[in-house]
Amino acid sequence: MKRRLAIAASLAFASVLTARAEGTFPDHPLTLVVPYPAGGVADQIARPLAQALAQRLGQPVIIDNRAGANGNIGSAWVARSQPADGYTMLLGSTSTLTVNPALYKSLGYDVLKDLQPVTLTHQMPNVLVVGAATPYKNVADVVVAAKKKPGDLVFGSAGNGNTMHLTGVEFQDKAGVKLTHVPYKGGPPALNDVLAGQIPMMFHNLPAVVSYKKAASVRVLAVADTKRSPVMPDVPTFAEAGVPGVVNIVWNGILVRSGTPAPVVERLNKEMRSILQSPEFRKPLEAQGYEVLSSTPQEMGALIARDTPAMAAVVKQADIQID
């Protein structure tokens, strides 16, 4: 009898907490942590998403750019330093959630244990981009130059071990060439050096280079996807350009700290999916090269679980090591 009463009391208490979470969330401003420098491709979708979410929730959603260590600094801050209440969200990605665990001996957090998925938001392929003043008009030109002087041709990326770097590793493997990697602290400074002629090329997220291609400031030689991009229909896939097997599509999504009440996660998921599925939100982002997504928390969690061992295998094969 006492045991039944204790269980009943426990269930009643849980239902009170659930009702409270449903009834009061949110009652003060929220924060969306972007673990990359301001002004990059992550900001281009995070800021309109935050604005739309603020309108639906009736509370401000503040963007907090906490860059560093391939996204680990901002991710760890959400996963370990913030309350599990849904008020601090994280924009995670293939790099931060599935690649970094294989790169770093200690992340300072456990992706699967410390973070709760909310929804996928978007995905985008990486592309090979070269400066307008370079002699490279197509992928074949790059391959010929790289084979002529192995190791002389350099490429930039947003840092060691991120998906841009891994696309370069894939390209070298499939094309049978040797390049020299120049890691930067983020995609924007690497792209700036491509534009300035300091380095000849880089692998970058497609949305980051759409406007520069339109202005003829760069050439985009190939897209690391199984299909061409609607915003760059003239750019071939790597397979079409003669280097099959180079496919690198970066997905992103929103997470909160594990232990966040289920009603809060459900509310965030419901509101974000409504935003992400609305034509008004999707159209301008799709024009920039983003493929806007949405999902259940379970679907995003399954994707993380699936890609984590796959990315670990890629990192091991490439022999990329970061202390």
C-alpha positions in Angstrom: 0.0 0.0 0.0 2.8 2.4 1.0 4.7 1.5 -2.2 1.6 2.3 -4.3 1.1 5.6 -2.6 4.8 6.5 -3.1 4.5 5.7 -6.8 1.3 7.7 -7.1 2.9 10.6 -5.4 5.9 10.4 -7.7 3.7 10.3 -10.8 1.6 13.3 -9.5 4.8 15.3 -8.9 6.1 14.4 -12.4 2.8 15.6 -13.9 3.0 18.8 -11.9 6.5 19.4 -13.3 5.3 18.6 -16.8 2.4 21.0 -16.5 4.7 23.7 -15.2 7.1 23.2 -18.0 4.3 23.4 -20.6 2.6 26.3 -19.0 5.5 28.7 -18.3 8.2 27.9 -21.0 9.6 30.3 -22.0 9.2 33.1 -19.5 12.5 34.8 -20.2 15.0 35.2 -23.2 16.6 32.2 -24.8 20.1 31.8 -26.3 21.2 30.0 -29.4 24.9 29.2 -29.3 26.7 29.1 -32.6 30.1 27.5 -32.0 31.7 29.3 -35.0 32.9 32.9 -35.7 30.2 35.5 -36.5 29.5 36.1 -40.2 29.9 32.6 -41.4 27.4 30.2 -43.1 26.2 29.1 -39.7 25.1 32.6 -38.9 23.2 32.9 -42.2 20.7 30.4 -41.0 20.9 30.8 -37.2 20.0 34.5 -37.2 16.7 34.2 -39.2 15.8 31.0 -37.3 16.3 32.9 -34.0 14.2 35.8 -35.2 11.4 33.5 -36.3 11.5 31.5 -33.1 11.4 34.6 -31.0 8.2 35.6 -32.7 6.6 32.2 -32.1 7.8 31.9 -28.5 7.2 35.5 -27.4 10.7 35.9 -26.0 14.0 37.2 -27.5 16.4 34.5 -28.9 19.9 35.8 -28.6 22.7 34.5 -30.9 25.9 33.8 -29.0 29.0 33.1 -31.2 31.3 31.0 -29.1 34.0 29.9 -31.5 37.1 27.8 -31.1 38.5 24.3 -31.2 36.4 23.3 -34.2 33.2 24.2 -32.4 34.1 22.3 -29.1 34.2 25.4 -26.9 30.6 26.5 -27.6 29.4 22.9 -27.7 31.0 22.1 -24.3 29.5 25.2 -22.8 26.0 24.1 -23.6 26.6 20.5 -22.8 28.2 20.9 -19.4 27.8 24.5 -18.2 24.2 25.4 -18.8 21.0 24.3 -17.1 19.0 21.5 -18.7 16.0 23.8 -19.2 15.9 24.5 -22.9 16.8 28.2 -22.6 20.3 27.6 -24.0 20.3 25.9 -27.4 23.2 24.7 -29.6 23.6 24.7 -33.4 25.4 21.5 -33.9 26.8 20.0 -37.1 28.4 17.0 -38.7 31.8 18.4 -37.5 31.0 19.1 -33.9 28.8 16.1 -33.3 30.3 13.2 -35.3 33.8 14.2 -36.4 35.2 15.9 -33.3 34.7 12.9 -31.0 37.2 11.0 -33.2 39.6 13.9 -33.4 40.1 15.0 -29.8 41.2 12.9 -26.9 38.9 14.9 -24.7 36.0 17.0 -25.9 35.0 18.0 -22.4 31.6 16.5 -23.0 29.9 13.4 -24.5 27.7 14.1 -27.5 25.4 11.1 -27.0 25.1 11.5 -23.2 25.2 15.3 -22.7 23.2 16.7 -25.6 19.5 16.2 -26.5 18.6 16.6 -30.2 15.7 18.9 -31.0 15.6 19.0 -34.9 17.7 19.0 -38.0 17.8 22.4 -39.6 19.7 22.2 -42.9 22.4 20.6 -44.9 24.8 21.7 -47.6 27.5 20.2 -49.7 31.1 21.3 -49.7 32.6 22.6 -53.0 36.1 23.1 -54.5 36.6 26.9 -55.0 39.6 28.6 -56.6 40.6 32.2 -56.9 39.6 34.0 -60.1 43.2 34.8 -60.9 44.4 31.2 -60.7 44.9 29.2 -63.9 42.5 26.5 -62.8 39.4 26.4 -65.0 38.2 22.9 -64.0 39.0 20.0 -61.7 41.3 18.4 -64.3 43.5 21.5 -64.3 43.9 21.1 -60.5 44.7 17.4 -60.8 47.3 18.0 -63.5 49.0 20.7 -61.5 49.0 18.6 -58.3 50.5 15.6 -60.1 53.2 17.7 -61.7 54.5 18.9 -58.4 53.2 16.7 -55.5 52.7 18.7 -52.3 53.3 22.2 -53.9 49.6 23.0 -54.4 47.9 24.1 -51.2 44.3 24.2 -50.1 42.7 26.0 -47.2 39.9 25.0 -44.8 38.2 26.1 -41.6 40.7 24.1 -39.5 42.2 20.6 -39.0 39.7 17.8 -39.0 36.5 19.7 -40.0 34.4 18.6 -43.0 36.2 21.1 -45.4 39.5 19.5 -44.5 38.0 16.0 -44.8 36.7 16.9 -48.3 40.2 17.8 -49.3 41.4 14.5 -47.9 38.8 12.6 -49.9 39.7 14.5 -53.1 43.4 13.6 -52.7 42.6 10.0 -52.2 40.1 9.7 -55.1 42.2 11.8 -57.5 45.5 10.2 -56.5 47.2 13.5 -55.8 49.1 15.1 -52.9 48.2 18.6 -51.7 49.3 20.6 -48.7 46.6 21.6 -46.2 46.6 25.1 -44.7 44.2 25.2 -41.7 42.5 28.5 -40.7 40.5 29.5 -37.7 37.2 29.4 -39.5 36.0 29.4 -43.1 35.7 33.2 -43.6 39.5 34.0 -43.2 40.4 31.1 -45.5 38.0 32.4 -48.1 39.4 35.9 -47.7 42.9 34.5 -48.6 41.5 32.8 -51.6 39.9 36.0 -52.7 43.2 37.9 -52.1 45.3 35.3 -53.9 47.2 34.3 -50.8 46.2 30.7 -51.4 44.9 29.2 -54.6 42.0 27.2 -53.4 40.0 25.8 -50.6 37.1 23.4 -49.9 34.1 25.3 -48.4 30.4 25.1 -47.7 28.5 25.9 -50.9 26.3 28.8 -49.4 29.5 30.7 -48.4 30.6 31.1 -52.0 27.3 31.7 -53.9 27.6 35.5 -54.0 31.3 35.4 -54.8 30.7 33.1 -57.7 28.0 35.4 -59.0 30.4 38.3 -58.8 33.1 36.2 -60.6 35.4 36.7 -57.7 36.0 33.0 -57.5 35.4 29.9 -59.6 33.6 26.9 -58.1 34.9 23.8 -59.9 32.9 21.0 -58.4 30.3 20.1 -55.7 30.8 17.2 -53.3 27.3 15.8 -53.8 25.6 13.2 -55.8 23.7 15.9 -57.7 24.2 19.4 -58.9 23.0 22.3 -56.8 20.0 24.2 -58.0 21.8 27.5 -57.3 24.9 26.4 -59.3 23.5 24.3 -62.1 26.6 24.9 -64.2 28.9 23.4 -61.6 29.5 19.6 -62.0 29.7 17.1 -59.2 33.1 15.7 -58.6 32.0 12.5 -60.3 31.0 14.4 -63.4 34.3 16.3 -63.2 36.3 13.0 -63.4 36.9 12.3 -59.7 34.1 10.0 -58.5 33.6 9.2 -54.8 34.1 12.7 -53.4 30.8 13.3 -51.5 30.7 15.4 -48.4 27.4 16.9 -47.3 27.3 18.8 -44.0 24.1 18.6 -41.9 23.2 20.8 -39.0 20.6 20.8 -36.2 19.5 22.2 -32.9 20.3 20.5 -29.5 19.8 21.3 -25.8 21.4 19.9 -22.8 20.4 16.3 -21.9 17.8 16.2 -19.1 15.8 19.1 -20.5 12.1 18.3 -19.7 10.3 16.5 -22.6 7.5 19.1 -22.9 10.2 21.8 -23.5 11.9 19.7 -26.1 8.6 19.0 -27.8 7.6 22.7 -27.7 10.9 23.7 -29.3 10.6 21.0 -31.9 7.1 21.9 -32.8 7.8 25.6 -33.2 11.1 25.1 -35.1 9.6 22.5 -37.5 6.8 24.9 -38.3 9.4 27.6 -39.1 11.6 25.3 -41.1 8.7 23.9 -43.2 7.3 27.4 -44.0 7.9 28.6 -47.6 8.6 32.1 -46.3 11.5 30.9 -44.3 12.8 28.4 -46.8 12.8 30.4 -50.0 15.6 33.0 -49.2 17.8 30.3 -47.7 17.4 27.9 -50.6 18.4 30.8 -52.9 21.7 30.9 -51.0 22.3 27.1 -51.5 21.0 25.7 -48.2 18.8 22.6 -48.2 16.4 23.3 -45.3 15.5 20.3 -43.2 13.3 19.4 -40.2 13.0 16.3 -38.2 11.9 14.7 -34.9 14.4 14.5 -32.1 14.6 10.8 -32.6 15.4 11.1 -36.3 18.2 13.5 -35.5 19.5 11.3 -32.7 19.6 8.3 -35.1 21.6 10.3 -37.7 24.2 11.2 -35.0 24.4 7.6 -33.9 24.8 6.4 -37.5 27.4 9.0 -38.6 29.6 8.9 -35.5 31.3 5.6 -36.3 31.4 6.4 -40.1 33.2 9.7 -39.4 35.6 8.0 -37.0 36.6 5.6 -39.8 37.2 8.5 -42.1 39.4 10.3 -39.5 41.3 7.1 -38.8 41.9 6.4 -42.5 43.2 10.0 -43.0 45.4 9.7 -39.9 44.3 13.1 -38.6 45.3 13.7 -35.0 44.6 16.6 -32.8 45.6 16.7 -29.1 
